[in-house]
């Protein structure tokens, strides 16, 4: 079990950084879309 968690943690770190960048991008896009929808 310990090995599994360790492996997952190692992989998760890389994905986390990638997701973090994507998340910020998607959030900014969503804000723009939300503003447009709320305007109309």
mmCIF entry with sequence, helices, sheets and N, C-alpha, C, O atoms, coordinates in Angstrom:
data_MODEL
# 
_entry.id   MODEL 
# 
_entity.id                         1 
_entity.type                       polymer 
_entity.pdbx_number_of_molecules   1 
# 
_entity_poly.entity_id                      1 
_entity_poly.type                           'polypeptide(L)' 
_entity_poly.nstd_linkage                   no 
_entity_poly.nstd_monomer                   no 
_entity_poly.pdbx_seq_one_letter_code       
;(UNK)(UNK)(UNK)(UNK)(UNK)(UNK)(UNK)(UNK)(UNK)(UNK)(UNK)(UNK)(UNK)(UNK)(UNK)(UNK)
(UNK)(UNK)(UNK)(UNK)(UNK)(UNK)(UNK)(UNK)(UNK)(UNK)(UNK)(UNK)(UNK)(UNK)(UNK)(UNK)
(UNK)(UNK)(UNK)(UNK)(UNK)(UNK)(UNK)(UNK)
;
_entity_poly.pdbx_seq_one_letter_code_can   XXXXXXXXXXXXXXXXXXXXXXXXXXXXXXXXXXXXXXXX 
_entity_poly.pdbx_strand_id                 A 
# 
loop_
_entity_poly_seq.entity_id 
_entity_poly_seq.num 
_entity_poly_seq.mon_id 
_entity_poly_seq.hetero 
1 1  UNK n 
1 2  UNK n 
1 3  UNK n 
1 4  UNK n 
1 5  UNK n 
1 6  UNK n 
1 7  UNK n 
1 8  UNK n 
1 9  UNK n 
1 10 UNK n 
1 11 UNK n 
1 12 UNK n 
1 13 UNK n 
1 14 UNK n 
1 15 UNK n 
1 16 UNK n 
1 17 UNK n 
1 18 UNK n 
1 19 UNK n 
1 20 UNK n 
1 21 UNK n 
1 22 UNK n 
1 23 UNK n 
1 24 UNK n 
1 25 UNK n 
1 26 UNK n 
1 27 UNK n 
1 28 UNK n 
1 29 UNK n 
1 30 UNK n 
1 31 UNK n 
1 32 UNK n 
1 33 UNK n 
1 34 UNK n 
1 35 UNK n 
1 36 UNK n 
1 37 UNK n 
1 38 UNK n 
1 39 UNK n 
1 40 UNK n 
# 
_struct_asym.id          A 
_struct_asym.entity_id   1 
# 
_struct_conf.conf_type_id            HELX_P 
_struct_conf.id                      HELX_P1 
_struct_conf.pdbx_PDB_helix_id       AA1 
_struct_conf.beg_label_comp_id       UNK 
_struct_conf.beg_label_asym_id       A 
_struct_conf.beg_label_seq_id        2 
_struct_conf.pdbx_beg_PDB_ins_code   ? 
_struct_conf.end_label_comp_id       UNK 
_struct_conf.end_label_asym_id       A 
_struct_conf.end_label_seq_id        39 
_struct_conf.pdbx_end_PDB_ins_code   ? 
_struct_conf.beg_auth_comp_id        UNK 
_struct_conf.beg_auth_asym_id        A 
_struct_conf.beg_auth_seq_id         2 
_struct_conf.end_auth_comp_id        UNK 
_struct_conf.end_auth_asym_id        A 
_struct_conf.end_auth_seq_id         39 
_struct_conf.pdbx_PDB_helix_class    1 
_struct_conf.details                 ? 
_struct_conf.pdbx_PDB_helix_length   38 
# 
_struct_conf_type.id          HELX_P 
_struct_conf_type.criteria    ? 
_struct_conf_type.reference   ? 
# 
loop_
_atom_site.group_PDB 
_atom_site.id 
_atom_site.type_symbol 
_atom_site.label_atom_id 
_atom_site.label_alt_id 
_atom_site.label_comp_id 
_atom_site.label_asym_id 
_atom_site.label_entity_id 
_atom_site.label_seq_id 
_atom_site.pdbx_PDB_ins_code 
_atom_site.Cartn_x 
_atom_site.Cartn_y 
_atom_site.Cartn_z 
_atom_site.occupancy 
_atom_site.B_iso_or_equiv 
_atom_site.pdbx_formal_charge 
_atom_site.auth_seq_id 
_atom_site.auth_comp_id 
_atom_site.auth_asym_id 
_atom_site.auth_atom_id 
_atom_site.pdbx_PDB_model_num 
ATOM 1   N N  . UNK A 1 1  ? 0.846   -1.205 0.000   1.00 0.00 ? 1  UNK A N  1 
ATOM 2   C CA . UNK A 1 1  ? 0.000   0.000  0.000   1.00 0.00 ? 1  UNK A CA 1 
ATOM 3   C C  . UNK A 1 1  ? 0.886   1.262  0.000   1.00 0.00 ? 1  UNK A C  1 
ATOM 4   O O  . UNK A 1 1  ? 0.655   2.222  -0.735  1.00 0.00 ? 1  UNK A O  1 
ATOM 5   N N  . UNK A 1 2  ? 1.882   1.203  0.844   1.00 0.00 ? 2  UNK A N  1 
ATOM 6   C CA . UNK A 1 2  ? 2.772   2.382  0.918   1.00 0.00 ? 2  UNK A CA 1 
ATOM 7   C C  . UNK A 1 2  ? 3.361   2.716  -0.451  1.00 0.00 ? 2  UNK A C  1 
ATOM 8   O O  . UNK A 1 2  ? 3.428   3.878  -0.853  1.00 0.00 ? 2  UNK A O  1 
ATOM 9   N N  . UNK A 1 3  ? 3.781   1.674  -1.147  1.00 0.00 ? 3  UNK A N  1 
ATOM 10  C CA . UNK A 1 3  ? 4.371   1.914  -2.476  1.00 0.00 ? 3  UNK A CA 1 
ATOM 11  C C  . UNK A 1 3  ? 3.351   2.560  -3.408  1.00 0.00 ? 3  UNK A C  1 
ATOM 12  O O  . UNK A 1 3  ? 3.667   3.482  -4.160  1.00 0.00 ? 3  UNK A O  1 
ATOM 13  N N  . UNK A 1 4  ? 2.139   2.060  -3.341  1.00 0.00 ? 4  UNK A N  1 
ATOM 14  C CA . UNK A 1 4  ? 1.092   2.588  -4.234  1.00 0.00 ? 4  UNK A CA 1 
ATOM 15  C C  . UNK A 1 4  ? 0.905   4.088  -3.968  1.00 0.00 ? 4  UNK A C  1 
ATOM 16  O O  . UNK A 1 4  ? 0.885   4.891  -4.900  1.00 0.00 ? 4  UNK A O  1 
ATOM 17  N N  . UNK A 1 5  ? 0.771   4.452  -2.703  1.00 0.00 ? 5  UNK A N  1 
ATOM 18  C CA . UNK A 1 5  ? 0.553   5.866  -2.361  1.00 0.00 ? 5  UNK A CA 1 
ATOM 19  C C  . UNK A 1 5  ? 1.740   6.698  -2.844  1.00 0.00 ? 5  UNK A C  1 
ATOM 20  O O  . UNK A 1 5  ? 1.582   7.785  -3.401  1.00 0.00 ? 5  UNK A O  1 
ATOM 21  N N  . UNK A 1 6  ? 2.935   6.149  -2.612  1.00 0.00 ? 6  UNK A N  1 
ATOM 22  C CA . UNK A 1 6  ? 4.145   6.885  -3.009  1.00 0.00 ? 6  UNK A CA 1 
ATOM 23  C C  . UNK A 1 6  ? 4.135   7.150  -4.523  1.00 0.00 ? 6  UNK A C  1 
ATOM 24  O O  . UNK A 1 6  ? 4.397   8.260  -4.988  1.00 0.00 ? 6  UNK A O  1 
ATOM 25  N N  . UNK A 1 7  ? 3.824   6.090  -5.262  1.00 0.00 ? 7  UNK A N  1 
ATOM 26  C CA . UNK A 1 7  ? 3.798   6.219  -6.729  1.00 0.00 ? 7  UNK A CA 1 
ATOM 27  C C  . UNK A 1 7  ? 2.749   7.259  -7.134  1.00 0.00 ? 7  UNK A C  1 
ATOM 28  O O  . UNK A 1 7  ? 3.008   8.143  -7.951  1.00 0.00 ? 7  UNK A O  1 
ATOM 29  N N  . UNK A 1 8  ? 1.584   7.130  -6.553  1.00 0.00 ? 8  UNK A N  1 
ATOM 30  C CA . UNK A 1 8  ? 0.489   8.051  -6.908  1.00 0.00 ? 8  UNK A CA 1 
ATOM 31  C C  . UNK A 1 8  ? 0.906   9.488  -6.562  1.00 0.00 ? 8  UNK A C  1 
ATOM 32  O O  . UNK A 1 8  ? 0.691   10.418 -7.339  1.00 0.00 ? 8  UNK A O  1 
ATOM 33  N N  . UNK A 1 9  ? 1.495   9.641  -5.403  1.00 0.00 ? 9  UNK A N  1 
ATOM 34  C CA . UNK A 1 9  ? 1.886   10.982 -4.967  1.00 0.00 ? 9  UNK A CA 1 
ATOM 35  C C  . UNK A 1 9  ? 2.881   11.583 -5.978  1.00 0.00 ? 9  UNK A C  1 
ATOM 36  O O  . UNK A 1 9  ? 2.771   12.744 -6.371  1.00 0.00 ? 9  UNK A O  1 
ATOM 37  N N  . UNK A 1 10 ? 3.843   10.759 -6.377  1.00 0.00 ? 10 UNK A N  1 
ATOM 38  C CA . UNK A 1 10 ? 4.877   11.245 -7.317  1.00 0.00 ? 10 UNK A CA 1 
ATOM 39  C C  . UNK A 1 10 ? 4.200   11.704 -8.615  1.00 0.00 ? 10 UNK A C  1 
ATOM 40  O O  . UNK A 1 10 ? 4.498   12.783 -9.129  1.00 0.00 ? 10 UNK A O  1 
ATOM 41  N N  . UNK A 1 11 ? 3.307   10.896 -9.129  1.00 0.00 ? 11 UNK A N  1 
ATOM 42  C CA . UNK A 1 11 ? 2.639   11.221 -10.388 1.00 0.00 ? 11 UNK A CA 1 
ATOM 43  C C  . UNK A 1 11 ? 1.688   12.413 -10.194 1.00 0.00 ? 11 UNK A C  1 
ATOM 44  O O  . UNK A 1 11 ? 1.618   13.325 -11.018 1.00 0.00 ? 11 UNK A O  1 
ATOM 45  N N  . UNK A 1 12 ? 0.972   12.366 -9.084  1.00 0.00 ? 12 UNK A N  1 
ATOM 46  C CA . UNK A 1 12 ? 0.008   13.429 -8.810  1.00 0.00 ? 12 UNK A CA 1 
ATOM 47  C C  . UNK A 1 12 ? 0.678   14.802 -8.789  1.00 0.00 ? 12 UNK A C  1 
ATOM 48  O O  . UNK A 1 12 ? 0.096   15.797 -9.223  1.00 0.00 ? 12 UNK A O  1 
ATOM 49  N N  . UNK A 1 13 ? 1.899   14.840 -8.284  1.00 0.00 ? 13 UNK A N  1 
ATOM 50  C CA . UNK A 1 13 ? 2.572   16.149 -8.211  1.00 0.00 ? 13 UNK A CA 1 
ATOM 51  C C  . UNK A 1 13 ? 2.681   16.760 -9.600  1.00 0.00 ? 13 UNK A C  1 
ATOM 52  O O  . UNK A 1 13 ? 2.346   17.928 -9.797  1.00 0.00 ? 13 UNK A O  1 
ATOM 53  N N  . UNK A 1 14 ? 3.143   15.983 -10.550 1.00 0.00 ? 14 UNK A N  1 
ATOM 54  C CA . UNK A 1 14 ? 3.305   16.511 -11.922 1.00 0.00 ? 14 UNK A CA 1 
ATOM 55  C C  . UNK A 1 14 ? 1.939   16.914 -12.484 1.00 0.00 ? 14 UNK A C  1 
ATOM 56  O O  . UNK A 1 14 ? 1.786   17.995 -13.052 1.00 0.00 ? 14 UNK A O  1 
ATOM 57  N N  . UNK A 1 15 ? 0.971   16.049 -12.321 1.00 0.00 ? 15 UNK A N  1 
ATOM 58  C CA . UNK A 1 15 ? -0.368  16.345 -12.843 1.00 0.00 ? 15 UNK A CA 1 
ATOM 59  C C  . UNK A 1 15 ? -0.950  17.565 -12.136 1.00 0.00 ? 15 UNK A C  1 
ATOM 60  O O  . UNK A 1 15 ? -1.630  18.390 -12.747 1.00 0.00 ? 15 UNK A O  1 
ATOM 61  N N  . UNK A 1 16 ? -0.669  17.663 -10.829 1.00 0.00 ? 16 UNK A N  1 
ATOM 62  C CA . UNK A 1 16 ? -1.212  18.783 -10.063 1.00 0.00 ? 16 UNK A CA 1 
ATOM 63  C C  . UNK A 1 16 ? -0.735  20.107 -10.653 1.00 0.00 ? 16 UNK A C  1 
ATOM 64  O O  . UNK A 1 16 ? -1.518  21.035 -10.858 1.00 0.00 ? 16 UNK A O  1 
ATOM 65  N N  . UNK A 1 17 ? 0.559   20.171 -10.917 1.00 0.00 ? 17 UNK A N  1 
ATOM 66  C CA . UNK A 1 17 ? 1.114   21.419 -11.486 1.00 0.00 ? 17 UNK A CA 1 
ATOM 67  C C  . UNK A 1 17 ? 0.444   21.704 -12.833 1.00 0.00 ? 17 UNK A C  1 
ATOM 68  O O  . UNK A 1 17 ? 0.076   22.840 -13.128 1.00 0.00 ? 17 UNK A O  1 
ATOM 69  N N  . UNK A 1 18 ? 0.296   20.666 -13.632 1.00 0.00 ? 18 UNK A N  1 
ATOM 70  C CA . UNK A 1 18 ? -0.320  20.843 -14.963 1.00 0.00 ? 18 UNK A CA 1 
ATOM 71  C C  . UNK A 1 18 ? -1.772  21.276 -14.783 1.00 0.00 ? 18 UNK A C  1 
ATOM 72  O O  . UNK A 1 18 ? -2.232  22.223 -15.422 1.00 0.00 ? 18 UNK A O  1 
ATOM 73  N N  . UNK A 1 19 ? -2.479  20.582 -13.915 1.00 0.00 ? 19 UNK A N  1 
ATOM 74  C CA . UNK A 1 19 ? -3.895  20.915 -13.688 1.00 0.00 ? 19 UNK A CA 1 
ATOM 75  C C  . UNK A 1 19 ? -4.016  22.337 -13.152 1.00 0.00 ? 19 UNK A C  1 
ATOM 76  O O  . UNK A 1 19 ? -4.938  23.072 -13.506 1.00 0.00 ? 19 UNK A O  1 
ATOM 77  N N  . UNK A 1 20 ? -3.078  22.708 -12.299 1.00 0.00 ? 20 UNK A N  1 
ATOM 78  C CA . UNK A 1 20 ? -3.139  24.057 -11.701 1.00 0.00 ? 20 UNK A CA 1 
ATOM 79  C C  . UNK A 1 20 ? -3.098  25.090 -12.831 1.00 0.00 ? 20 UNK A C  1 
ATOM 80  O O  . UNK A 1 20 ? -3.881  26.040 -12.830 1.00 0.00 ? 20 UNK A O  1 
ATOM 81  N N  . UNK A 1 21 ? -2.210  24.911 -13.771 1.00 0.00 ? 21 UNK A N  1 
ATOM 82  C CA . UNK A 1 21 ? -2.104  25.875 -14.886 1.00 0.00 ? 21 UNK A CA 1 
ATOM 83  C C  . UNK A 1 21 ? -3.404  25.856 -15.697 1.00 0.00 ? 21 UNK A C  1 
ATOM 84  O O  . UNK A 1 21 ? -3.945  26.907 -16.040 1.00 0.00 ? 21 UNK A O  1 
ATOM 85  N N  . UNK A 1 22 ? -3.892  24.661 -15.996 1.00 0.00 ? 22 UNK A N  1 
ATOM 86  C CA . UNK A 1 22 ? -5.125  24.540 -16.782 1.00 0.00 ? 22 UNK A CA 1 
ATOM 87  C C  . UNK A 1 22 ? -6.305  25.126 -16.002 1.00 0.00 ? 22 UNK A C  1 
ATOM 88  O O  . UNK A 1 22 ? -7.163  25.805 -16.567 1.00 0.00 ? 22 UNK A O  1 
ATOM 89  N N  . UNK A 1 23 ? -6.332  24.853 -14.705 1.00 0.00 ? 23 UNK A N  1 
ATOM 90  C CA . UNK A 1 23 ? -7.436  25.338 -13.872 1.00 0.00 ? 23 UNK A CA 1 
ATOM 91  C C  . UNK A 1 23 ? -7.499  26.867 -13.942 1.00 0.00 ? 23 UNK A C  1 
ATOM 92  O O  . UNK A 1 23 ? -8.574  27.434 -14.140 1.00 0.00 ? 23 UNK A O  1 
ATOM 93  N N  . UNK A 1 24 ? -6.369  27.525 -13.783 1.00 0.00 ? 24 UNK A N  1 
ATOM 94  C CA . UNK A 1 24 ? -6.363  28.994 -13.808 1.00 0.00 ? 24 UNK A CA 1 
ATOM 95  C C  . UNK A 1 24 ? -6.861  29.476 -15.177 1.00 0.00 ? 24 UNK A C  1 
ATOM 96  O O  . UNK A 1 24 ? -7.596  30.460 -15.261 1.00 0.00 ? 24 UNK A O  1 
ATOM 97  N N  . UNK A 1 25 ? -6.464  28.791 -16.228 1.00 0.00 ? 25 UNK A N  1 
ATOM 98  C CA . UNK A 1 25 ? -6.872  29.183 -17.573 1.00 0.00 ? 25 UNK A CA 1 
ATOM 99  C C  . UNK A 1 25 ? -8.383  28.991 -17.755 1.00 0.00 ? 25 UNK A C  1 
ATOM 100 O O  . UNK A 1 25 ? -9.073  29.874 -18.265 1.00 0.00 ? 25 UNK A O  1 
ATOM 101 N N  . UNK A 1 26 ? -8.877  27.837 -17.336 1.00 0.00 ? 26 UNK A N  1 
ATOM 102 C CA . UNK A 1 26 ? -10.304 27.537 -17.489 1.00 0.00 ? 26 UNK A CA 1 
ATOM 103 C C  . UNK A 1 26 ? -11.133 28.491 -16.623 1.00 0.00 ? 26 UNK A C  1 
ATOM 104 O O  . UNK A 1 26 ? -12.191 28.957 -17.046 1.00 0.00 ? 26 UNK A O  1 
ATOM 105 N N  . UNK A 1 27 ? -10.659 28.772 -15.432 1.00 0.00 ? 27 UNK A N  1 
ATOM 106 C CA . UNK A 1 27 ? -11.414 29.661 -14.537 1.00 0.00 ? 27 UNK A CA 1 
ATOM 107 C C  . UNK A 1 27 ? -11.542 31.043 -15.173 1.00 0.00 ? 27 UNK A C  1 
ATOM 108 O O  . UNK A 1 27 ? -12.617 31.643 -15.150 1.00 0.00 ? 27 UNK A O  1 
ATOM 109 N N  . UNK A 1 28 ? -10.454 31.543 -15.736 1.00 0.00 ? 28 UNK A N  1 
ATOM 110 C CA . UNK A 1 28 ? -10.497 32.870 -16.356 1.00 0.00 ? 28 UNK A CA 1 
ATOM 111 C C  . UNK A 1 28 ? -11.470 32.850 -17.538 1.00 0.00 ? 28 UNK A C  1 
ATOM 112 O O  . UNK A 1 28 ? -12.231 33.797 -17.740 1.00 0.00 ? 28 UNK A O  1 
ATOM 113 N N  . UNK A 1 29 ? -11.439 31.775 -18.309 1.00 0.00 ? 29 UNK A N  1 
ATOM 114 C CA . UNK A 1 29 ? -12.353 31.660 -19.448 1.00 0.00 ? 29 UNK A CA 1 
ATOM 115 C C  . UNK A 1 29 ? -13.796 31.603 -18.960 1.00 0.00 ? 29 UNK A C  1 
ATOM 116 O O  . UNK A 1 29 ? -14.680 32.254 -19.517 1.00 0.00 ? 29 UNK A O  1 
ATOM 117 N N  . UNK A 1 30 ? -14.018 30.818 -17.913 1.00 0.00 ? 30 UNK A N  1 
ATOM 118 C CA . UNK A 1 30 ? -15.381 30.691 -17.382 1.00 0.00 ? 30 UNK A CA 1 
ATOM 119 C C  . UNK A 1 30 ? -15.878 32.061 -16.916 1.00 0.00 ? 30 UNK A C  1 
ATOM 120 O O  . UNK A 1 30 ? -17.036 32.412 -17.142 1.00 0.00 ? 30 UNK A O  1 
ATOM 121 N N  . UNK A 1 31 ? -15.016 32.820 -16.277 1.00 0.00 ? 31 UNK A N  1 
ATOM 122 C CA . UNK A 1 31 ? -15.418 34.153 -15.802 1.00 0.00 ? 31 UNK A CA 1 
ATOM 123 C C  . UNK A 1 31 ? -15.870 35.006 -16.979 1.00 0.00 ? 31 UNK A C  1 
ATOM 124 O O  . UNK A 1 31 ? -16.866 35.724 -16.891 1.00 0.00 ? 31 UNK A O  1 
ATOM 125 N N  . UNK A 1 32 ? -15.139 34.923 -18.067 1.00 0.00 ? 32 UNK A N  1 
ATOM 126 C CA . UNK A 1 32 ? -15.504 35.719 -19.245 1.00 0.00 ? 32 UNK A CA 1 
ATOM 127 C C  . UNK A 1 32 ? -16.869 35.274 -19.765 1.00 0.00 ? 32 UNK A C  1 
ATOM 128 O O  . UNK A 1 32 ? -17.733 36.104 -20.050 1.00 0.00 ? 32 UNK A O  1 
ATOM 129 N N  . UNK A 1 33 ? -17.056 33.971 -19.885 1.00 0.00 ? 33 UNK A N  1 
ATOM 130 C CA . UNK A 1 33 ? -18.329 33.446 -20.395 1.00 0.00 ? 33 UNK A CA 1 
ATOM 131 C C  . UNK A 1 33 ? -19.460 33.816 -19.427 1.00 0.00 ? 33 UNK A C  1 
ATOM 132 O O  . UNK A 1 33 ? -20.558 34.181 -19.845 1.00 0.00 ? 33 UNK A O  1 
ATOM 133 N N  . UNK A 1 34 ? -19.171 33.715 -18.143 1.00 0.00 ? 34 UNK A N  1 
ATOM 134 C CA . UNK A 1 34 ? -20.201 34.043 -17.144 1.00 0.00 ? 34 UNK A CA 1 
ATOM 135 C C  . UNK A 1 34 ? -20.612 35.509 -17.298 1.00 0.00 ? 34 UNK A C  1 
ATOM 136 O O  . UNK A 1 34 ? -21.797 35.837 -17.246 1.00 0.00 ? 34 UNK A O  1 
ATOM 137 N N  . UNK A 1 35 ? -19.632 36.379 -17.485 1.00 0.00 ? 35 UNK A N  1 
ATOM 138 C CA . UNK A 1 35 ? -19.935 37.804 -17.624 1.00 0.00 ? 35 UNK A CA 1 
ATOM 139 C C  . UNK A 1 35 ? -20.791 38.039 -18.854 1.00 0.00 ? 35 UNK A C  1 
ATOM 140 O O  . UNK A 1 35 ? -21.732 38.832 -18.811 1.00 0.00 ? 35 UNK A O  1 
ATOM 141 N N  . UNK A 1 36 ? -20.481 37.369 -19.936 1.00 0.00 ? 36 UNK A N  1 
ATOM 142 C CA . UNK A 1 36 ? -21.250 37.546 -21.175 1.00 0.00 ? 36 UNK A CA 1 
ATOM 143 C C  . UNK A 1 36 ? -22.696 37.075 -20.959 1.00 0.00 ? 36 UNK A C  1 
ATOM 144 O O  . UNK A 1 36 ? -23.647 37.762 -21.332 1.00 0.00 ? 36 UNK A O  1 
ATOM 145 N N  . UNK A 1 37 ? -22.838 35.905 -20.356 1.00 0.00 ? 37 UNK A N  1 
ATOM 146 C CA . UNK A 1 37 ? -24.178 35.340 -20.151 1.00 0.00 ? 37 UNK A CA 1 
ATOM 147 C C  . UNK A 1 37 ? -24.981 36.253 -19.194 1.00 0.00 ? 37 UNK A C  1 
ATOM 148 O O  . UNK A 1 37 ? -26.174 36.478 -19.399 1.00 0.00 ? 37 UNK A O  1 
ATOM 149 N N  . UNK A 1 38 ? -24.327 36.759 -18.178 1.00 0.00 ? 38 UNK A N  1 
ATOM 150 C CA . UNK A 1 38 ? -25.031 37.599 -17.200 1.00 0.00 ? 38 UNK A CA 1 
ATOM 151 C C  . UNK A 1 38 ? -25.421 38.924 -17.872 1.00 0.00 ? 38 UNK A C  1 
ATOM 152 O O  . UNK A 1 38 ? -26.475 39.485 -17.571 1.00 0.00 ? 38 UNK A O  1 
ATOM 153 N N  . UNK A 1 39 ? -24.577 39.418 -18.776 1.00 0.00 ? 39 UNK A N  1 
ATOM 154 C CA . UNK A 1 39 ? -24.877 40.680 -19.463 1.00 0.00 ? 39 UNK A CA 1 
ATOM 155 C C  . UNK A 1 39 ? -26.170 40.530 -20.267 1.00 0.00 ? 39 UNK A C  1 
ATOM 156 O O  . UNK A 1 39 ? -27.068 41.366 -20.177 1.00 0.00 ? 39 UNK A O  1 
ATOM 157 N N  . UNK A 1 40 ? -26.251 39.461 -21.048 1.00 0.00 ? 40 UNK A N  1 
ATOM 158 C CA . UNK A 1 40 ? -27.428 39.244 -21.903 1.00 0.00 ? 40 UNK A CA 1 
ATOM 159 C C  . UNK A 1 40 ? -28.492 38.500 -21.109 1.00 0.00 ? 40 UNK A C  1 
ATOM 160 O O  . UNK A 1 40 ? -29.567 38.213 -21.635 1.00 0.00 ? 40 UNK A O  1 
# 
